[in-house]
Every structure is written in structure tokens, then in C-alpha cells.
Amino acid sequence: MTTVLIAGGAGYIGSTVASACLDAGIAPVILDNLSRGRREFTRGRTFYEGDIADGELIDRIFSEHPDVSAVVHCAALIVVPESVADPIGYYDANVSKSLAFVGHLHRNRCDRLIFSSSASIYRAEDGSSVNEDSPLAPQSPYARTKAHCEEMFADISVAGPRVLSLRYFNPVGADPELRTGLQLKRPSHALGVLIQAHQEGRPFPITGTGYPTRDGTGIRDYVHVWDVAAAHIAAIQRFDSILTEKKRSIAINLGTGSGTTVRELCAAFNNVVSTPLRTVDAEPRPGDVAGGYTKSDRAAELLGWTPKLSLEDGIRSALDWIPVRDALLAD
């Protein structure tokens, strides 16, 4: 059986990747400091509590699990406003500790690193699509930490682990079996705010209706978190066919290829719920942009990956996850 180490494996993305690993016959070994992850997401899984920068712990993991053949790096702080308020903390957690981590991996002769990155490193502001060759222009300290890590890993890959970076915008939903999901009670992303508005019986404000998109509202790329996890599994399974001794690093986008406008998001939500969501048009907020979405031609070619689950599937699983999450947080 293939064994992989998942850094940040008690968080939203990492725990979902771990569930997908189990379903695919891959044994996950979880490393997480639980600063944001949930211990409950590690139940029944091999778990080490600690930091990715802890060299002695990394050495112990590889000593106790010499069959680890690849590492999935999901450990990061990810809240954009928080990164603006605490850039030092974000650069330390996301960049400095990632540098230490890859050094520990190299020392333990790990040659396969899958980096869970972000499509926020692109300048996706005018409602159009991006691909892997589009210019990078991260707009927040969080996004810049992801871009810095990718550049750092690409340099290191020449003499260190080969690195496959997966870039995606907006994961939504939960593990279809509801083993794990988003652990935040009041998430700040659009779907989370929309769900809160519906639960509280208040209208959802559509901020900005004059953007250069197909219906004038902002556009984002929502990908079901289970599809994101499936892409990580494909990256594990196809790693050696994608990266070789000569080609040491690559980035691959994960997206729908068309994106979803705010009005389309609201319509999809109303297709799932029994009581329709009310909306109200509003002025754009300071700093709001039209947004963008990503093509996934490279993912289809190299990973054999296309999204299988719809936005409505993501909304449905996000709603199904809420009572499970609330019971979890009540413990």
C-alpha cells in the first residue's frame, strides 16, 4: 500500500485529501499542529501532533514510516484579512516554516512533494479566465506567501524534492460521507455568508452589478472540495509520469473552466433549498473586483482530472455538513 504524509491533514483540505486517500487505498500519515485543524478529523488515522518546522519530529515520522513515498503539503494559514493584519505571522507560518519543512524532507530523501497552492496568486480581476501561463500578481499577504513558496520550491527542486503545485480558487462543500468539512462556524467566503443569510431569514446582498461578466455580478471559481481531493490523489498516482529527473517542478490549475457569478451562485442555492433565498442588489464594497476563473486543460491532460461534482452538489453537502459541524464544535 502507498503511504503519504499529509502536512496540515487535520484542516479542511488536508483532512478531505486524507479521506480520499483512504478511499483510494492510500495510507495517510497526518501531521498537524492543530492551530486551525481539528483533532476529531484525525480519528482512525495515524496522527502526529506538531509543527512542519520541527526537524526532530519529521525525522521521527520518516523513521517510523520509512514507506512514506510522497508528501502532500496543506499546512498554511489562509484567511486574507488576517494576513493583512498579521503579515509577519503569515510569512513565518507559510514561508519560513515551509522552507524548514522542505529541508527536513530533503534530509530524509523524500523526492515527491505535492503543494496545495492557490489560484489567488493570479491577477484575476476583470472577470476573465487564467491558465498556468497567466501573469502572477497576488493581491494579499496570504496570496504572496503562496507565490513565494512556489518560487522557492521550484528553485529547491533542482537539487531537492520534485514539486507539483496544485492551484485552485474556491473550494466548497464537504466530504460526501461527511467525515470532514469546513470547521469554521461562520466562514467568511461567499457561500458561507449566503448560508448564514438564509438561516437568519435576511436578504443576501449582491455587491456590485456592473462588472464585465455575463450578468454583471462578480465571478468566482467554486470547485467541490471532493474534486480538489481527487486531484491530489491523481497527483500522487501520476507523480512520476509528470515529473522526472529533468523536469523537476510544475504547476497545475484546478477549476471549472467557466466560473460562477454571484447571481448564478444564488440561483444554484435556491435549486437546493426549499425556502428561496432573498437577494438585494448593493453597491460594490471597497476593493471588490470582478474576479475570475481558471481553465483546467493541463489538469485534464496530465492528471486525467475534470470536476465531477456540480456547484449544487457542493451547496448540498455544505448544508448537510452544518449539523455535523455544530455537534463537533459543541464537544
C-alpha positions as CSV (number, residue, x, y, z in Angstrom):
1,M,0.0,0.0,0.0
2,T,1.2,3.5,-0.8
3,T,1.8,5.7,2.2
4,V,1.8,9.5,2.1
5,L,2.5,12.2,4.7
6,I,-0.2,14.9,4.7
7,A,1.0,18.1,6.4
8,G,-2.0,20.1,7.7
9,G,-4.0,16.9,7.5
10,A,-6.4,18.0,10.2
11,G,-7.6,21.0,8.3
12,Y,-10.4,21.4,5.7
13,I,-8.4,20.5,2.6
14,G,-5.9,18.2,4.2
15,S,-8.5,16.1,6.1
16,T,-10.5,15.7,2.9
17,V,-7.4,14.6,1.0
18,A,-6.8,12.1,3.8
19,S,-10.4,10.7,3.4
20,A,-9.8,10.4,-0.4
21,C,-6.6,8.6,0.3
22,L,-8.3,6.1,2.4
23,D,-10.9,5.5,-0.2
24,A,-8.2,5.1,-2.9
25,G,-6.2,2.5,-0.8
26,I,-3.5,5.0,0.1
27,A,-2.5,5.2,3.8
28,P,-2.4,8.8,5.1
29,V,0.0,9.8,7.9
30,I,-1.2,13.1,9.4
31,L,1.0,15.9,10.7
32,D,-0.8,18.9,12.1
33,N,-0.1,21.4,14.9
34,L,-3.9,21.8,15.5
35,S,-3.7,25.6,15.4
36,R,-6.6,25.6,12.9
37,G,-7.2,21.9,12.3
38,R,-9.5,19.6,14.4
39,R,-8.2,16.6,16.3
40,E,-11.5,14.9,15.5
41,F,-10.5,14.9,11.8
42,T,-7.6,12.6,12.7
43,R,-9.6,9.8,14.3
44,G,-8.8,6.4,13.0
45,R,-5.8,7.9,11.1
46,T,-2.1,7.8,12.0
47,F,-1.5,11.2,13.6
48,Y,1.4,13.2,14.8
49,E,0.7,16.5,16.6
50,G,3.4,19.0,15.8
51,D,4.9,21.6,13.5
52,I,6.2,21.2,10.0
53,A,9.3,23.1,11.1
54,D,10.1,20.6,13.8
55,G,13.0,18.7,12.3
56,E,13.2,16.0,15.0
57,L,9.6,15.2,14.6
58,I,9.9,15.0,10.8
59,D,12.9,12.7,11.3
60,R,10.8,10.5,13.7
61,I,7.9,10.3,11.2
62,F,10.2,9.1,8.4
63,S,12.0,6.7,10.8
64,E,8.7,5.2,11.9
65,H,7.2,5.2,8.4
66,P,10.0,4.5,6.0
67,D,7.4,3.6,3.4
68,V,6.2,7.2,3.0
69,S,6.7,7.8,-0.7
70,A,5.2,11.3,-1.1
71,V,4.2,14.4,0.9
72,V,1.1,16.5,0.5
73,H,1.7,20.0,1.9
74,C,-1.6,21.6,3.0
75,A,-0.3,23.3,6.1
76,A,-0.9,27.0,5.9
77,L,-2.8,30.0,7.4
78,I,-5.3,31.0,4.7
79,V,-7.5,34.0,5.9
80,V,-6.9,37.0,3.7
81,P,-7.9,39.8,6.1
82,E,-6.0,38.1,8.9
83,S,-2.9,38.1,6.6
84,V,-3.2,41.8,6.1
85,A,-3.4,42.4,9.9
86,D,-0.6,39.9,10.7
87,P,1.8,39.7,7.7
88,I,4.7,38.7,9.9
89,G,2.8,35.7,11.3
90,Y,1.7,34.7,7.8
91,Y,5.2,34.8,6.3
92,D,6.6,32.9,9.2
93,A,3.9,30.1,9.2
94,N,3.6,29.8,5.4
95,V,7.0,30.6,4.0
96,S,9.7,30.3,6.7
97,K,8.2,27.1,8.1
98,S,7.7,25.7,4.6
99,L,11.4,26.3,3.9
100,A,12.4,24.4,7.0
101,F,9.9,21.7,6.1
102,V,11.3,21.0,2.6
103,G,14.8,21.0,4.1
104,H,13.7,18.2,6.5
105,L,12.1,16.3,3.7
106,H,15.3,16.6,1.6
107,R,17.3,15.3,4.5
108,N,15.1,12.3,4.7
109,R,15.4,11.7,1.0
110,C,11.8,12.5,0.1
111,D,11.7,13.3,-3.6
112,R,7.9,13.8,-4.1
113,L,6.2,16.9,-2.8
114,I,2.6,18.0,-3.8
115,F,2.0,21.6,-2.7
116,S,-1.6,22.6,-2.2
117,S,-1.3,26.1,-3.5
118,S,-3.8,28.8,-4.6
119,A,-5.1,30.4,-7.8
120,S,-5.2,33.7,-5.8
121,I,-1.6,34.2,-7.0
122,Y,-3.0,35.3,-10.4
123,R,-4.4,38.8,-11.1
124,A,-8.0,37.6,-11.6
125,E,-9.8,40.9,-11.5
126,D,-11.6,41.5,-14.8
127,G,-13.9,38.6,-15.0
128,S,-11.8,36.6,-17.5
129,S,-10.1,33.2,-17.2
130,V,-6.5,32.4,-16.3
131,N,-4.2,29.5,-17.1
132,E,-0.8,28.4,-15.8
133,D,0.9,30.8,-18.2
134,S,-1.1,33.9,-17.0
135,P,0.9,36.6,-15.2
136,L,1.1,36.3,-11.4
137,A,0.0,39.3,-9.3
138,P,-1.0,38.2,-5.8
139,Q,-3.0,40.9,-4.1
140,S,-2.7,39.9,-0.4
141,P,0.0,38.8,2.0
142,Y,-1.7,35.4,2.1
143,A,-1.6,35.1,-1.7
144,R,2.0,36.3,-1.8
145,T,3.1,33.7,0.7
146,K,1.7,31.0,-1.7
147,A,3.5,32.6,-4.7
148,H,6.8,32.8,-2.7
149,C,6.5,29.2,-1.7
150,E,6.0,28.1,-5.3
151,E,9.0,30.1,-6.4
152,M,11.1,28.7,-3.5
153,F,10.1,25.1,-4.2
154,A,10.8,25.5,-7.9
155,D,14.4,26.6,-7.1
156,I,14.8,23.9,-4.5
157,S,13.5,21.2,-6.8
158,V,16.7,21.5,-8.9
159,A,18.6,19.9,-6.1
160,G,15.9,18.8,-3.7
161,P,12.4,17.2,-3.9
162,R,10.4,17.4,-7.1
163,V,7.4,19.6,-6.6
164,L,3.9,19.5,-8.2
165,S,1.8,22.6,-7.2
166,L,-2.0,22.5,-7.4
167,R,-3.6,25.9,-7.8
168,Y,-7.4,26.4,-7.1
169,F,-9.6,29.3,-6.2
170,N,-12.7,28.5,-4.0
171,P,-13.2,25.0,-2.6
172,V,-16.8,24.4,-1.3
173,G,-18.7,21.6,0.2
174,A,-17.7,18.6,2.4
175,D,-16.6,15.0,2.1
176,P,-19.7,13.3,0.6
177,E,-19.6,10.9,3.5
178,L,-19.4,13.8,6.0
179,R,-16.3,12.5,7.7
180,T,-14.8,16.0,7.5
181,G,-15.7,19.5,6.3
182,L,-15.1,23.2,6.9
183,Q,-14.6,23.5,10.6
184,L,-15.5,27.3,10.9
185,K,-18.9,28.1,12.3
186,R,-19.1,31.5,10.5
187,P,-16.9,31.2,7.4
188,S,-16.2,34.4,5.5
189,H,-16.4,33.1,2.0
190,A,-19.5,33.9,-0.2
191,L,-21.3,30.5,0.2
192,G,-20.8,30.7,4.0
193,V,-22.2,34.2,4.1
194,L,-25.1,33.2,1.8
195,I,-25.9,30.2,4.1
196,Q,-25.9,32.5,7.1
197,A,-28.2,35.0,5.5
198,H,-30.7,32.2,4.5
199,Q,-30.6,30.7,8.0
200,E,-31.2,34.1,9.6
201,G,-34.0,35.0,7.2
202,R,-32.4,38.1,5.8
203,P,-31.6,39.0,2.2
204,F,-28.2,38.3,0.7
205,P,-26.6,41.5,-0.7
206,I,-25.2,41.1,-4.2
207,T,-22.4,43.7,-4.0
208,G,-21.8,45.1,-7.5
209,T,-23.9,44.5,-10.6
210,G,-22.0,46.4,-13.2
211,Y,-19.0,44.2,-13.7
212,P,-17.9,42.9,-17.2
213,T,-19.3,39.5,-16.6
214,R,-22.2,37.6,-18.3
215,D,-24.8,39.0,-15.8
216,G,-22.9,42.0,-14.3
217,T,-22.1,40.4,-11.0
218,G,-18.8,39.2,-9.8
219,I,-17.5,35.8,-10.9
220,R,-15.5,33.2,-8.9
221,D,-14.4,29.6,-9.4
222,Y,-16.1,27.3,-7.0
223,V,-14.7,23.7,-7.0
224,H,-16.1,20.9,-4.9
225,V,-13.6,20.1,-2.2
226,W,-14.0,16.4,-3.1
227,D,-12.9,17.2,-6.6
228,V,-9.9,19.1,-5.2
229,A,-9.1,16.0,-3.1
230,A,-9.4,13.8,-6.2
231,A,-6.9,15.9,-8.0
232,H,-4.4,15.4,-5.1
233,I,-4.9,11.7,-5.4
234,A,-4.3,11.8,-9.2
235,A,-1.1,13.8,-8.4
236,I,0.1,11.2,-6.0
237,Q,-0.6,8.4,-8.5
238,R,0.8,10.1,-11.6
239,F,3.6,12.0,-10.0
240,D,6.5,10.1,-11.7
241,S,4.9,10.3,-15.1
242,I,4.6,14.1,-14.8
243,L,7.9,15.0,-13.1
244,T,11.2,13.4,-14.0
245,E,14.9,13.9,-13.3
246,K,14.9,16.6,-16.0
247,K,11.5,18.2,-15.3
248,R,11.5,18.8,-11.6
249,S,8.6,21.2,-10.9
250,I,5.2,22.1,-12.4
251,A,2.0,24.0,-11.6
252,I,-1.5,22.7,-12.5
253,N,-4.7,24.7,-12.2
254,L,-7.9,23.1,-10.9
255,G,-11.1,24.9,-11.9
256,T,-14.5,24.7,-13.6
257,G,-13.4,26.4,-16.8
258,S,-16.4,28.7,-16.7
259,G,-16.7,30.1,-13.2
260,T,-19.9,31.1,-11.4
261,T,-21.4,34.6,-11.0
262,V,-23.0,35.7,-7.8
263,R,-26.4,35.6,-9.3
264,E,-25.7,32.0,-10.6
265,L,-24.5,31.1,-7.1
266,C,-27.8,32.4,-5.6
267,A,-29.8,30.5,-8.2
268,A,-27.9,27.3,-7.6
269,F,-28.6,27.7,-3.8
270,N,-32.3,28.2,-4.5
271,N,-32.3,25.0,-6.5
272,V,-31.2,23.1,-3.4
273,V,-33.2,24.7,-0.5
274,S,-36.9,24.6,0.0
275,T,-37.3,28.2,1.0
276,P,-35.9,30.6,-1.6
277,L,-33.1,32.9,-0.7
278,R,-33.9,36.6,-1.0
279,T,-31.3,38.9,-2.5
280,V,-30.9,42.6,-2.8
281,D,-28.6,44.5,-5.2
282,A,-26.0,46.7,-3.5
283,E,-23.0,48.8,-4.3
284,P,-19.6,47.2,-4.6
285,R,-17.5,47.2,-1.5
286,P,-14.2,49.0,-1.4
287,G,-11.6,46.7,-3.0
288,D,-14.1,44.4,-4.7
289,V,-13.2,43.3,-8.2
290,A,-15.0,41.4,-11.0
291,G,-12.9,38.2,-10.2
292,G,-12.0,35.4,-12.5
293,Y,-11.8,31.7,-13.0
294,T,-9.4,29.1,-14.3
295,K,-9.1,26.8,-17.2
296,S,-8.0,23.2,-16.3
297,D,-6.7,21.9,-19.7
298,R,-3.4,20.9,-18.1
299,A,-5.1,19.1,-15.3
300,A,-7.1,17.1,-17.8
301,E,-4.0,16.2,-19.8
302,L,-1.6,15.4,-17.0
303,L,-3.9,14.3,-14.2
304,G,-6.8,13.0,-16.2
305,W,-8.8,15.3,-13.9
306,T,-12.0,17.2,-14.6
307,P,-14.5,18.3,-11.9
308,K,-17.2,15.6,-11.4
309,L,-19.4,17.3,-8.9
310,S,-21.6,20.3,-9.5
311,L,-21.9,23.6,-7.6
312,E,-25.3,22.3,-6.4
313,D,-23.6,19.2,-5.0
314,G,-21.2,21.4,-3.1
315,I,-24.0,23.5,-1.7
316,R,-26.0,20.4,-0.7
317,S,-23.0,18.8,1.1
318,A,-22.2,22.1,2.8
319,L,-25.7,22.3,4.2
320,D,-25.6,18.6,5.2
321,W,-22.3,19.2,7.0
322,I,-23.7,22.0,9.2
323,P,-25.3,19.8,11.9
324,V,-22.3,17.5,11.9
325,R,-20.0,20.5,12.3
326,D,-22.2,22.1,15.1
327,A,-22.1,18.8,17.0
328,L,-18.3,18.7,16.6
329,L,-17.8,22.2,17.8
330,A,-20.1,21.6,20.8
331,D,-17.9,18.8,22.2
